[in-house]
Amino acid sequence: MEGGCEAAERHGEADSACEALRLLQIDPGGPAEPQAGGTAPCSRNVLRKQKHWEKVIMAKKRKRTQERERRKARQAEGRGTTEQQSKRVLKAIMKERLLEAKESGPRLCVDLSMADRMTKKETSRLAAQIRRLYGANKRAEKPFWLYLTEFVVGSSIYEECFRMNDGFCNYLMDTTEESYLDLFPLDMIVYLTPDSENVLEDIDPKKVYILGGLVDESIHKKLTLQRARDQSLQTARLPIREYMVKTINTKNYHSETLAINQVFDVLSTYYETRSWPAALRAGVSSGKGYVLADAVN
């Protein structure tokens, strides 16, 4: 009796498997091949078709996975295209702003006539400052048009600018071996020097502002001021003393001499905001020994 019950149970399991395959639209038909030990009649056929069905399922899963990966790749490519388009738009806007400044001002000139006074280390630092100045101007909403004058081919500063600054030849600015005196009328030129007695009160788009391209670690006093006087030029200094006060520091160090990119940060911020406190905050670091007067009140 027990053997008969077990055989009946096995027949029932085989029938259930066959029925499941029918529901999956797999035909369990075929010649029955009874096996020793009382195996259910269609079990071999069931197992064969079950393995086939598993392969079909796995193939469909792989296909879905591949489709998802392709879809993600297309989406990523679409995002990349959008980003590239955005970069192209921003680059076009930047170029338009710079060319507008070339036509209508304001203009800023870096005087490189004193570059031969510098050591190799100082020359490298000046080249780095020119790169930072150009980068800040390119990002500005109201940029200046830039000039590098007495930028002599083969000179140390010429070689360093091309060596240190990627894409330097594509910078949107004017470079020339000529002096600014050959390019602009004297009454349009304002030489910015920290030793001037005149305070720069505003930025006039019709003027050309000159920065001395000099990184001098030995600090030759009044060098740029004397050069401007010899050329009968107007001079001006940033209003650091008017808006800032000296701070106490361990070295008792206070200096109004800024790197050319720091001077530009002051000029650019003022030209956009018309606020000297905001401009001086942007360009005068605490290491110079000065803070805004309202910061100590």
C-alpha positions, 0 to 999 in steps of 0.5 A: 500500500505504501509503495502504491501511495508513493507512486501515486504522489510521484504521478501527481507531481509530474502531472503538476509540472506538466500543467505548469509548463502548459500554462507557460505555453510549453507543450509537455507532449512527446513520447513517454519513456518510462524509467526503472524505479517508477519514474513519472512518464513525462519527466525527461521531457519536462526537465528538457523543456524546463531547462530550455525555458530557463535558458529563454528566461536568462536570455530575456534578462540579459537582453533587458540588462543590455537595453538598460545599459544602452539607455543609460549610455544614451542618456549620459551622451545626451547630458554630455551634449547638453553640457558641451552646448552650455560650455559653447554658449558660455564661451560665446558670451565671454567672447562677446563681452571681451570684444565689447570691452575692446571697442568701448573700454575700459582698457588695462595694460600690463607694462612689461618694460621692466621685465629684464630687472627680474630674476627667473623666479620673479619672472615665473611669478609674474607669468602666473599673475598674468594667467590669474589676471586673464582668468579673472577678467574672462569670468567677469560680467564687465571685463576690461580689454587687456594689453601686454606691452613691450612683450618682446619675442624671445624675452624671459617673460615671453618664454615663461608665459608660453611655458606656464600658461596652457593656451596662452596663444589663444588668450583674447587680448592684445600683445605687442612689442610696442610701448603703450606710449605708441598706442595711446594719447598721453591724456588717456593714460593713468599709471597705477602705482601705490606711491602716487599722491592721487587717489583713484576715485572712479574708473573711466571707460575712456581711460587706459590704466597701466599696471607695472609688470614687476615682481620685485622681491627687493622692492625698489621704492617708487620705481613705477612712479618715477617711470610715470613721471619721466613720461609725464603721465597721470598717476593714481593709487588705490584708495586703501588708506581711505577705506582701510586701517592697519592691523596689529601683526607679529611682523608689524608688516603693512604694504599697499603694494599688490600683485597685478592680479590683486590690483585687477581684482580690486578694479574689476570688482569696483567696476561691477559693484561701484563699491570700494569697500567691496572691491578692496575686500576682494583684492587686498588680502589680510596678509598685507596688514590692512582691514576695512575700517568698518571691520574694526568698529 
